[in-house]
């Protein structure tokens, strides 16, 4: 089994945080989003993962030179080969997947690194394919699937009239990655685009017409990391899930002076907290300092200095400095408000 992770988008909706860090490498409760994604997939796949192929954007589009090294390390930590490919120009979901054509063979899972999920099932790898879905209140904002006799009968993009409330979350299983590769090549060779781009939904429709049967796999929790507020909420949900599992998220190197931590929280290595109240649902990255502050439901990255603050629903990047009394802030890396 191989995992293909397209992650070449620039993450413009999460700026300023993505100006220095690609969105999938944004850290949530101590781990990058993409690491949590591949770990969750590994949990539901009852097969050995042979390779994880990441598709990133070029350095000129905001991907730091060390992105390849970081991604290979994530794969290595799972005991898996890591491969990194570059999508030089953004030409749609199918085009992004095809950039990793050398890895598209045999059983594959394609997972777009925009979202996290939690699911309590094991994937049936005997099916031709599977689509991860989540029931939503407003399906008009999503691609959805229609079902017939337990199989997916139609794919509908952003329906304006109700046809289904099962939204596609961006994770797919294919029994034969080679067929997916060949169908995408056909789109590219014949310049078959939709809204100006090569789309994976066209590939799914063609495979279905050729007889492939796709089954839905429902997830229990679907967490979005596209914008600041949903990302902060995802941090909250991850902290709650891991706390309920009994996972200890506070480093033993924490220096705590005249302060209180209300769990669940993630506290990284060598954090100093003085005269402050932290939590619940707060993540603070390594080598950060918090003084004379109260912080709830917020995501603070590494090497950050916070003082005299009352923060709620805040997201603060690496190496930032914040001294003030604003609350729902979104501060990128290396920013100073003092």
C-alpha positions, 0 to 999 in steps of 0.5 A: 500500500502507498499513500499519495499526499498532494500538498502543493497549494500555497495555503492563502486562506491561512495567511500570514502563517503560511508565508513562512510554513507550508500549511500541511507543515503547520503544527497542531498540538505538537505535530505537523498536520500532514504527519497527523494525516498519514498517521490517521490513515495508517490506523485505518489501513490493515496493510503495510505501508510501503511508501508515502509520496508527497507532492509539494510546490516549488520554492518560488511558491513559498515552500522552504528548501528544507521541506523535502527533508522534513517530509522524508523524516515524517515518513522515516518516523513511520518506518516508511520510504518517503518520496517528494515530488514538485508540482511546478504549476497548479493545474488541478487535483488530477494534475497534482496526483500525476506528479507522483506517477512513479508511485501510482501503482498497486493499492494506493490512498490519495489524501489531500493535506487540507484536513484531518479526520478520526474514524473507527473502521478498517478499510476493506481493500477488496473493493475497487475503491473507497471515498472518505465522506462525512455527513454535513448540514450544508452540502452545497459547499462540497462535492458529494456522493449519491449511493445506490445499494451501498455503492457510490452511484454519482459524484456531484460537485456543490449541488444547489438542490439537495441530492446528498449530504455525504461530503467528500473530504478529500481522501480516496482509496484505489485498488489499482493506482495504475488505472488512476495514473492511466486515466489522468494521463488521458486527461492530460494528453487530450487536455480535458479540463473542468473549470480550467483544471484537470480534476480527480472527479473526472477520473472517478467518473470514468473509472465508474463508467468502466465498471469500478465500484466505489464504496463510501467510508464515513468518518466520525470527525472531520477537522478543517485546517483551511483558515485561522478559526477552523485551525484553532478549533482543530487544535482544540479537537485534537487536544480533547481526543488525545487527552481522553486517550490518556496521552500526556502532552506536557513536556517535563522540561516545562518551567511553571512559576505561580501559574496554572494549566487547565487541561487539555493542553500541549506544552512543548520543550523548554517552555517558561510560564510565569504568573499566567493561566493557560487552558483549556485547549491551548498548544504552546510550542517549544522554547516559548515564554508566557508571562502575566497572561491568560490564554484559552483555546489558542494555538501558539507556535515555537520560540514565541514570547507572550506577555500581558495578554488576554488571548482567546481563539488566537493563532500566533506563529514561530518567533513572534513577540506579543505584548498587548491586550487584544484577544482573537489575534492571528499573528504570523511568524517573526511578527512583533506587537509590543 
